[in-house]
Amino acid sequence: MDFSAIAGPGAGLAQQLADKGYVHVDAADFRAMAHAADPAEFARFAASWDDLAQDEYMADGGRYRRRRYAAFTFQGARAVRKPHQPHFQSIDYNPLNGDTQRWFAPATDALVELPITRNLFALCTPLFSALDGDPEQRWDGEFHQFRIEALGGEAGQPTPEGMHRDGVDWVLVMLVDRRNVEAGTTHIIDEAGRRDSFTLVTPGEAVLLDDRRIRHGVTAIHALDPALSACRDVLVVTWRRARRQD
């Protein structure tokens, strides 16, 4: 496949995504690609994770997850926020919390309009569209802020459903912060059973993956010092090809 038509910083990721179905990008490189290298700007972006709401839909009874959510239409460099809606996954993809309309607290307008947020969309959407062979592809996008906490000596579960697909086409996972935690290792399995693993440790470190080809999961986190607060903050954005309009 010829990726010479892909402009901008995403061009360097295209071949790896086509070859392997995923790419792990270090923090300095990914923040440079997303024009998110300025520490003060990234701090403003990350501060919104301190205002997430409790996830009340955990079928395992866990109280370790906080989140906010937004839905978008992505096309080319454009990202248009949709009216607030529930998040839904089939039980085929999420055996723990699937087949439920989950109404999460909305992501704030202030966060959604930050340059870093918009730059992430502008980096990834053209890349995924080119990889799928249609630069004008329209996507249904979902934007998830997650905080996983390790509370009272208990483990926090970033992916309590285990190794999984999300039921979309493309996924971005970017680490926003880690505080007083160990583990939280990402595991990858492709269609042929080949495995990889790595731990996102630096804010801005990311993994992009083709959800149709890759299953992924993250091991539990534990507090290094149980007397102190401990959390892992990530941003997950998904792209699913929009249905054709009549």
Phi and psi restraints in degrees (value plus and minus 20) as a CYANA .aco file:
   2 ASP   PHI    -112.7   -72.7
   2 ASP   PSI      99.6   139.6
   3 PHE   PHI    -126.4   -86.4
   3 PHE   PSI      -4.3    35.7
   4 SER   PHI     -84.9   -44.9
   4 SER   PSI     -42.5    -2.5
   5 ALA   PHI    -100.6   -60.6
   5 ALA   PSI     -30.8     9.2
   6 ILE   PHI     -98.4   -58.4
   6 ILE   PSI      96.7   136.7
   7 ALA   PHI    -113.6   -73.6
   7 ALA   PSI     139.7   179.7
   8 GLY   PHI      63.7   103.7
   8 GLY   PSI    -192.4  -152.4
   9 PRO   PHI     -86.8   -46.8
   9 PRO   PSI     -42.2    -2.2
  10 GLY   PHI     -86.9   -46.9
  10 GLY   PSI     -36.1     3.9
  11 ALA   PHI     -79.0   -39.0
  11 ALA   PSI     -55.5   -15.5
  12 GLY   PHI     -90.7   -50.7
  12 GLY   PSI     -36.7     3.3
  13 LEU   PHI    -111.3   -71.3
  13 LEU   PSI     -39.5     0.5
  14 ALA   PHI     -81.8   -41.8
  14 ALA   PSI     -67.2   -27.2
  15 GLN   PHI     -84.3   -44.3
  15 GLN   PSI     -59.8   -19.8
  16 GLN   PHI     -85.2   -45.2
  16 GLN   PSI     -61.2   -21.2
  17 LEU   PHI     -84.3   -44.3
  17 LEU   PSI     -60.6   -20.6
  18 ALA   PHI     -86.2   -46.2
  18 ALA   PSI     -60.1   -20.1
  19 ASP   PHI     -94.4   -54.4
  19 ASP   PSI     -66.8   -26.8
  20 LYS   PHI    -128.3   -88.3
  20 LYS   PSI     -40.6    -0.6
  21 GLY   PHI      69.0   109.0
  21 GLY   PSI     -24.5    15.5
  22 TYR   PHI    -177.1  -137.1
  22 TYR   PSI     141.8   181.8
  23 VAL   PHI    -167.7  -127.7
  23 VAL   PSI     112.9   152.9
  24 HIS   PHI    -120.7   -80.7
  24 HIS   PSI     102.4   142.4
  25 VAL   PHI    -138.0   -98.0
  25 VAL   PSI     109.2   149.2
  26 ASP   PHI     -89.4   -49.4
  26 ASP   PSI     142.2   182.2
  27 ALA   PHI     -82.5   -42.5
  27 ALA   PSI     -65.8   -25.8
  28 ALA   PHI     -81.8   -41.8
  28 ALA   PSI     -63.7   -23.7
  29 ASP   PHI     -86.5   -46.5
  29 ASP   PSI     -64.9   -24.9
  30 PHE   PHI     -89.9   -49.9
  30 PHE   PSI     -59.6   -19.6
  31 ARG   PHI     -85.4   -45.4
  31 ARG   PSI     -54.2   -14.2
  32 ALA   PHI     -86.3   -46.3
  32 ALA   PSI     -63.2   -23.2
  33 MET   PHI     -80.9   -40.9
  33 MET   PSI     -57.8   -17.8
  34 ALA   PHI    -112.8   -72.8
  34 ALA   PSI      -9.4    30.6
  35 HIS   PHI      32.3    72.3
  35 HIS   PSI      26.0    66.0
  36 ALA   PHI    -143.7  -103.7
  36 ALA   PSI       8.1    48.1
  37 ALA   PHI    -100.1   -60.1
  37 ALA   PSI     -42.5    -2.5
  38 ASP   PHI     -87.2   -47.2
  38 ASP   PSI     101.6   141.6
  39 PRO   PHI     -80.2   -40.2
  39 PRO   PSI     -59.6   -19.6
  40 ALA   PHI     -86.6   -46.6
  40 ALA   PSI     -61.2   -21.2
  41 GLU   PHI     -86.1   -46.1
  41 GLU   PSI     -61.5   -21.5
  42 PHE   PHI     -86.4   -46.4
  42 PHE   PSI     -55.5   -15.5
  43 ALA   PHI     -83.2   -43.2
  43 ALA   PSI     -59.6   -19.6
  44 ARG   PHI     -83.8   -43.8
  44 ARG   PSI     -62.0   -22.0
  45 PHE   PHI     -81.0   -41.0
  45 PHE   PSI     -69.6   -29.6
  46 ALA   PHI     -88.2   -48.2
  46 ALA   PSI     -47.6    -7.6
  47 ALA   PHI     -81.5   -41.5
  47 ALA   PSI     -45.6    -5.6
  48 SER   PHI     -86.8   -46.8
  48 SER   PSI     -39.8     0.2
  49 TRP   PHI     -89.7   -49.7
  49 TRP   PSI     -32.6     7.4
  50 ASP   PHI    -100.8   -60.8
  50 ASP   PSI     -20.2    19.8
  51 ASP   PHI    -148.8  -108.8
  51 ASP   PSI      22.6    62.6
  52 LEU   PHI    -111.2   -71.2
  52 LEU   PSI     140.0   180.0
  53 ALA   PHI    -122.6   -82.6
  53 ALA   PSI     133.0   173.0
  54 GLN   PHI     -81.6   -41.6
  54 GLN   PSI     115.0   155.0
  55 ASP   PHI     -99.8   -59.8
  55 ASP   PSI      91.1   131.1
  56 GLU   PHI    -113.5   -73.5
  56 GLU   PSI     -10.9    29.1
  57 TYR   PHI    -129.8   -89.8
  57 TYR   PSI      -6.1    33.9
  58 MET   PHI     -95.2   -55.2
  58 MET   PSI      92.6   132.6
  59 ALA   PHI     -88.8   -48.8
  59 ALA   PSI     -37.8     2.2
  60 ASP   PHI    -106.4   -66.4
  60 ASP   PSI     -16.7    23.3
  61 GLY   PHI      57.3    97.3
  61 GLY   PSI     -15.2    24.8
  62 GLY   PHI     -88.1   -48.1
  62 GLY   PSI     126.7   166.7
  63 ARG   PHI    -136.7   -96.7
  63 ARG   PSI       4.4    44.4
  64 TYR   PHI    -114.9   -74.9
  64 TYR   PSI     -20.2    19.8
  65 ARG   PHI    -142.2  -102.2
  65 ARG   PSI     110.9   150.9
  66 ARG   PHI    -140.0  -100.0
  66 ARG   PSI     131.0   171.0
  67 ARG   PHI    -183.1  -143.1
  67 ARG   PSI     143.3   183.3
  68 ARG   PHI    -158.3  -118.3
  68 ARG   PSI     144.5   184.5
  69 TYR   PHI    -169.9  -129.9
  69 TYR   PSI     128.9   168.9
  70 ALA   PHI    -170.0  -130.0
  70 ALA   PSI     134.4   174.4
  71 ALA   PHI    -138.0   -98.0
  71 ALA   PSI     125.4   165.4
  72 PHE   PHI    -157.5  -117.5
  72 PHE   PSI     140.8   180.8
  73 THR   PHI    -127.9   -87.9
  73 THR   PSI     105.1   145.1
  74 PHE   PHI    -130.1   -90.1
  74 PHE   PSI     117.2   157.2
  75 GLN   PHI    -177.9  -137.9
  75 GLN   PSI     101.6   141.6
  76 GLY   PHI      37.5    77.5
  76 GLY   PSI    -148.6  -108.6
  77 ALA   PHI    -109.8   -69.8
  77 ALA   PSI     -16.2    23.8
  78 ARG   PHI    -115.0   -75.0
  78 ARG   PSI     121.8   161.8
  79 ALA   PHI    -158.7  -118.7
  79 ALA   PSI      92.9   132.9
  80 VAL   PHI    -134.9   -94.9
  80 VAL   PSI     102.8   142.8
  81 ARG   PHI     -92.8   -52.8
  81 ARG   PSI     117.8   157.8
  82 LYS   PHI    -109.7   -69.7
  82 LYS   PSI     141.6   181.6
  83 PRO   PHI     -75.4   -35.4
  83 PRO   PSI     129.6   169.6
  84 HIS   PHI     -79.1   -39.1
  84 HIS   PSI     119.0   159.0
  85 GLN   PHI    -165.3  -125.3
  85 GLN   PSI     144.2   184.2
  86 PRO   PHI     -95.7   -55.7
  86 PRO   PSI     136.3   176.3
  87 HIS   PHI    -113.0   -73.0
  87 HIS   PSI     112.9   152.9
  88 PHE   PHI    -154.7  -114.7
  88 PHE   PSI     113.5   153.5
  89 GLN   PHI    -151.1  -111.1
  89 GLN   PSI     121.5   161.5
  90 SER   PHI     -84.7   -44.7
  90 SER   PSI     128.7   168.7
  91 ILE   PHI     -82.9   -42.9
  91 ILE   PSI     -39.2     0.8
  92 ASP   PHI     -83.6   -43.6
  92 ASP   PSI     -50.0   -10.0
  93 TYR   PHI    -120.3   -80.3
  93 TYR   PSI     -48.7    -8.7
  94 ASN   PHI    -152.1  -112.1
  94 ASN   PSI      66.6   106.6
  95 PRO   PHI     -86.8   -46.8
  95 PRO   PSI     -37.4     2.6
  96 LEU   PHI    -103.3   -63.3
  96 LEU   PSI     -70.7   -30.7
  97 ASN   PHI    -141.2  -101.2
  97 ASN   PSI      -4.7    35.3
  98 GLY   PHI     -97.1   -57.1
  98 GLY   PSI     150.4   190.4
  99 ASP   PHI      40.9    80.9
  99 ASP   PSI      10.9    50.9
 100 THR   PHI    -154.2  -114.2
 100 THR   PSI     113.2   153.2
 101 GLN   PHI     -97.2   -57.2
 101 GLN   PSI      89.5   129.5
 102 ARG   PHI    -125.5   -85.5
 102 ARG   PSI      94.5   134.5
 103 TRP   PHI    -115.1   -75.1
 103 TRP   PSI      79.9   119.9
 104 PHE   PHI    -112.1   -72.1
 104 PHE   PSI     137.4   177.4
 105 ALA   PHI     -78.0   -38.0
 105 ALA   PSI     119.9   159.9
 106 PRO   PHI     -93.3   -53.3
 106 PRO   PSI     125.1   165.1
 107 ALA   PHI     -82.0   -42.0
 107 ALA   PSI     125.2   165.2
 108 THR   PHI     -93.4   -53.4
 108 THR   PSI     129.6   169.6
 109 ASP   PHI     -80.5   -40.5
 109 ASP   PSI     -56.1   -16.1
 110 ALA   PHI     -80.6   -40.6
 110 ALA   PSI     -61.8   -21.8
 111 LEU   PHI     -88.5   -48.5
 111 LEU   PSI     -65.7   -25.7
 112 VAL   PHI     -80.8   -40.8
 112 VAL   PSI     -52.2   -12.2
 113 GLU   PHI    -111.8   -71.8
 113 GLU   PSI     -21.1    18.9
 114 LEU   PHI     -82.9   -42.9
 114 LEU   PSI     124.5   164.5
 115 PRO   PHI     -75.1   -35.1
 115 PRO   PSI     -58.1   -18.1
 116 ILE   PHI     -80.3   -40.3
 116 ILE   PSI     -65.8   -25.8
 117 THR   PHI     -79.6   -39.6
 117 THR   PSI     -68.9   -28.9
 118 ARG   PHI     -84.9   -44.9
 118 ARG   PSI     -54.9   -14.9
 119 ASN   PHI     -87.4   -47.4
 119 ASN   PSI     -55.2   -15.2
 120 LEU   PHI     -82.3   -42.3
 120 LEU   PSI     -64.0   -24.0
 121 PHE   PHI     -82.0   -42.0
 121 PHE   PSI     -65.1   -25.1
 122 ALA   PHI     -88.5   -48.5
 122 ALA   PSI     -45.5    -5.5
 123 LEU   PHI     -94.6   -54.6
 123 LEU   PSI     -68.7   -28.7
 124 CYS   PHI    -103.1   -63.1
 124 CYS   PSI     -59.4   -19.4
 125 THR   PHI     -81.0   -41.0
 125 THR   PSI     -70.4   -30.4
 126 PRO   PHI     -81.8   -41.8
 126 PRO   PSI     -53.9   -13.9
 127 LEU   PHI     -83.3   -43.3
 127 LEU   PSI     -70.3   -30.3
 128 PHE   PHI     -87.5   -47.5
 128 PHE   PSI     -56.8   -16.8
 129 SER   PHI     -82.9   -42.9
 129 SER   PSI     -63.2   -23.2
 130 ALA   PHI     -85.4   -45.4
 130 ALA   PSI     -60.9   -20.9
 131 LEU   PHI     -83.7   -43.7
 131 LEU   PSI     -51.4   -11.4
 132 ASP   PHI    -109.8   -69.8
 132 ASP   PSI     -17.7    22.3
 133 GLY   PHI      67.0   107.0
 133 GLY   PSI      -7.6    32.4
 134 ASP   PHI    -164.3  -124.3
 134 ASP   PSI      78.3   118.3
 135 PRO   PHI     -79.6   -39.6
 135 PRO   PSI     -41.3    -1.3
 136 GLU   PHI    -121.9   -81.9
 136 GLU   PSI      -3.7    36.3
 137 GLN   PHI     -75.6   -35.6
 137 GLN   PSI     116.6   156.6
 138 ARG   PHI    -119.6   -79.6
 138 ARG   PSI     115.4   155.4
 139 TRP   PHI    -143.1  -103.1
 139 TRP   PSI     124.9   164.9
 140 ASP   PHI    -109.8   -69.8
 140 ASP   PSI      99.4   139.4
 141 GLY   PHI    -131.2   -91.2
 141 GLY   PSI     126.3   166.3
 142 GLU   PHI    -149.8  -109.8
 142 GLU   PSI     120.0   160.0
 143 PHE   PHI    -143.6  -103.6
 143 PHE   PSI      96.1   136.1
 144 HIS   PHI    -142.8  -102.8
 144 HIS   PSI     102.6   142.6
 145 GLN   PHI    -116.3   -76.3
 145 GLN   PSI     107.2   147.2
 146 PHE   PHI    -143.6  -103.6
 146 PHE   PSI     116.3   156.3
 147 ARG   PHI    -142.9  -102.9
 147 ARG   PSI     100.2   140.2
 148 ILE   PHI    -124.1   -84.1
 148 ILE   PSI     105.7   145.7
 149 GLU   PHI    -130.2   -90.2
 149 GLU   PSI     124.6   164.6
 150 ALA   PHI    -127.8   -87.8
 150 ALA   PSI      82.4   122.4
 151 LEU   PHI    -130.8   -90.8
 151 LEU   PSI     118.3   158.3
 152 GLY   PHI      35.0    75.0
 152 GLY   PSI      14.9    54.9
 153 GLY   PHI      61.5   101.5
 153 GLY   PSI     -22.3    17.7
 154 GLU   PHI    -108.7   -68.7
 154 GLU   PSI     132.3   172.3
 155 ALA   PHI     -95.3   -55.3
 155 ALA   PSI     130.6   170.6
 156 GLY   PHI    -125.6   -85.6
 156 GLY   PSI     120.7   160.7
 157 GLN   PHI    -130.9   -90.9
 157 GLN   PSI      83.4   123.4
 158 PRO   PHI     -84.0   -44.0
 158 PRO   PSI     -55.8   -15.8
 159 THR   PHI    -153.1  -113.1
 159 THR   PSI      57.5    97.5
 160 PRO   PHI     -83.9   -43.9
 160 PRO   PSI     -37.1     2.9
 161 GLU   PHI     -98.7   -58.7
 161 GLU   PSI     -24.9    15.1
 162 GLY   PHI      63.5   103.5
 162 GLY   PSI    -181.1  -141.1
 163 MET   PHI     -83.5   -43.5
 163 MET   PSI     112.5   152.5
 164 HIS   PHI    -179.1  -139.1
 164 HIS   PSI     147.0   187.0
 165 ARG   PHI    -129.2   -89.2
 165 ARG   PSI     138.1   178.1
 166 ASP   PHI    -113.0   -73.0
 166 ASP   PSI     -29.6    10.4
 167 GLY   PHI      60.7   100.7
 167 GLY   PSI       7.1    47.1
 168 VAL   PHI    -145.1  -105.1
 168 VAL   PSI    -182.7  -142.7
 169 ASP   PHI    -123.3   -83.3
 169 ASP   PSI     -69.2   -29.2
 170 TRP   PHI    -152.5  -112.5
 170 TRP   PSI     129.0   169.0
 171 VAL   PHI    -156.5  -116.5
 171 VAL   PSI     116.5   156.5
 172 LEU   PHI    -133.5   -93.5
 172 LEU   PSI     109.0   149.0
 173 VAL   PHI    -142.2  -102.2
 173 VAL   PSI     100.6   140.6
 174 MET   PHI    -144.8  -104.8
 174 MET   PSI     109.2   149.2
 175 LEU   PHI     -91.7   -51.7
 175 LEU   PSI     112.3   152.3
 176 VAL   PHI    -122.9   -82.9
 176 VAL   PSI     -59.1   -19.1
 177 ASP   PHI    -185.5  -145.5
 177 ASP   PSI     134.2   174.2
 178 ARG   PHI    -154.6  -114.6
 178 ARG   PSI     109.5   149.5
 179 ARG   PHI    -151.4  -111.4
 179 ARG   PSI      98.3   138.3
 180 ASN   PHI      37.4    77.4
 180 ASN   PSI      19.3    59.3
 181 VAL   PHI    -149.1  -109.1
 181 VAL   PSI     135.0   175.0
 182 GLU   PHI    -143.1  -103.1
 182 GLU   PSI     142.7   182.7
 183 ALA   PHI      50.7    90.7
 183 ALA   PSI    -165.4  -125.4
 184 GLY   PHI      53.7    93.7
 184 GLY   PSI      25.9    65.9
 185 THR   PHI    -106.0   -66.0
 185 THR   PSI     111.1   151.1
 186 THR   PHI    -103.1   -63.1
 186 THR   PSI     111.2   151.2
 187 HIS   PHI    -136.0   -96.0
 187 HIS   PSI     119.5   159.5
 188 ILE   PHI    -144.8  -104.8
 188 ILE   PSI     115.8   155.8
 189 ILE   PHI    -153.9  -113.9
 189 ILE   PSI     107.8   147.8
 190 ASP   PHI    -115.6   -75.6
 190 ASP   PSI    -196.3  -156.3
 191 GLU   PHI     -82.8   -42.8
 191 GLU   PSI     -48.1    -8.1
 192 ALA   PHI    -110.5   -70.5
 192 ALA   PSI     -16.8    23.2
 193 GLY   PHI      65.8   105.8
 193 GLY   PSI     -15.4    24.6
 194 ARG   PHI     -89.9   -49.9
 194 ARG   PSI     120.7   160.7
 195 ARG   PHI    -139.2   -99.2
 195 ARG   PSI     132.3   172.3
 196 ASP   PHI    -167.1  -127.1
 196 ASP   PSI     138.4   178.4
 197 SER   PHI    -171.9  -131.9
 197 SER   PSI     129.0   169.0
 198 PHE   PHI    -184.3  -144.3
 198 PHE   PSI     141.5   181.5
 199 THR   PHI    -138.8   -98.8
 199 THR   PSI     104.2   144.2
 200 LEU   PHI     -95.6   -55.6
 200 LEU   PSI      96.4   136.4
 201 VAL   PHI    -142.4  -102.4
 201 VAL   PSI     -40.4    -0.4
 202 THR   PHI    -133.9   -93.9
 202 THR   PSI     109.4   149.4
 203 PRO   PHI     -73.4   -33.4
 203 PRO   PSI     107.0   147.0
 204 GLY   PHI      82.6   122.6
 204 GLY   PSI     -34.7     5.3
 205 GLU   PHI     -86.4   -46.4
 205 GLU   PSI     122.8   162.8
 206 ALA   PHI    -166.6  -126.6
 206 ALA   PSI     140.7   180.7
 207 VAL   PHI    -152.9  -112.9
 207 VAL   PSI     113.2   153.2
 208 LEU   PHI    -132.9   -92.9
 208 LEU   PSI     117.1   157.1
 209 LEU   PHI    -167.0  -127.0
 209 LEU   PSI     132.4   172.4
 210 ASP   PHI    -108.9   -68.9
 210 ASP   PSI      86.6   126.6
 211 ASP   PHI     -86.6   -46.6
 211 ASP   PSI     -38.8     1.2
 212 ARG   PHI     -96.4   -56.4
 212 ARG   PSI     -38.9     1.1
 213 ARG   PHI    -135.6   -95.6
 213 ARG   PSI     -36.8     3.2
 214 ILE   PHI    -145.7  -105.7
 214 ILE   PSI     114.7   154.7
 215 ARG   PHI    -122.1   -82.1
 215 ARG   PSI     126.2   166.2
 216 HIS   PHI    -163.0  -123.0
 216 HIS   PSI     139.2   179.2
 217 GLY   PHI    -183.1  -143.1
 217 GLY   PSI     145.6   185.6
 218 VAL   PHI    -153.6  -113.6
 218 VAL   PSI     112.8   152.8
 219 THR   PHI     -91.2   -51.2
 219 THR   PSI     141.7   181.7
 220 ALA   PHI     -81.4   -41.4
 220 ALA   PSI     130.1   170.1
 221 ILE   PHI    -122.7   -82.7
 221 ILE   PSI     132.6   172.6
 222 HIS   PHI    -154.6  -114.6
 222 HIS   PSI     128.4   168.4
 223 ALA   PHI     -93.0   -53.0
 223 ALA   PSI     113.4   153.4
 224 LEU   PHI     -86.4   -46.4
 224 LEU   PSI     -61.7   -21.7
 225 ASP   PHI    -143.0  -103.0
 225 ASP   PSI      84.5   124.5
 226 PRO   PHI     -81.5   -41.5
 226 PRO   PSI     -35.8     4.2
 227 ALA   PHI     -99.1   -59.1
 227 ALA   PSI     -31.4     8.6
 228 LEU   PHI    -134.6   -94.6
 228 LEU   PSI     139.3   179.3
 229 SER   PHI     -84.6   -44.6
 229 SER   PSI     127.5   167.5
 230 ALA   PHI    -164.2  -124.2
 230 ALA   PSI     109.4   149.4
 231 CYS   PHI    -175.7  -135.7
 231 CYS   PSI     140.0   180.0
 232 ARG   PHI    -147.2  -107.2
 232 ARG   PSI      98.4   138.4
 233 ASP   PHI    -125.7   -85.7
 233 ASP   PSI     108.2   148.2
 234 VAL   PHI    -156.7  -116.7
 234 VAL   PSI     135.1   175.1
 235 LEU   PHI    -127.7   -87.7
 235 LEU   PSI     110.4   150.4
 236 VAL   PHI    -141.1  -101.1
 236 VAL   PSI     105.7   145.7
 237 VAL   PHI    -143.2  -103.2
 237 VAL   PSI     116.0   156.0
 238 THR   PHI    -142.2  -102.2
 238 THR   PSI     131.0   171.0
 239 TRP   PHI    -145.2  -105.2
 239 TRP   PSI     103.3   143.3
 240 ARG   PHI    -148.4  -108.4
 240 ARG   PSI     110.4   150.4
 241 ARG   PHI     -76.1   -36.1
 241 ARG   PSI     107.7   147.7
 242 ALA   PHI     -91.2   -51.2
 242 ALA   PSI     126.8   166.8
 243 ARG   PHI     -85.7   -45.7
 243 ARG   PSI     127.1   167.1
 244 ARG   PHI     -85.0   -45.0
 244 ARG   PSI     118.9   158.9
 245 GLN   PHI    -104.3   -64.3
 245 GLN   PSI     119.5   159.5
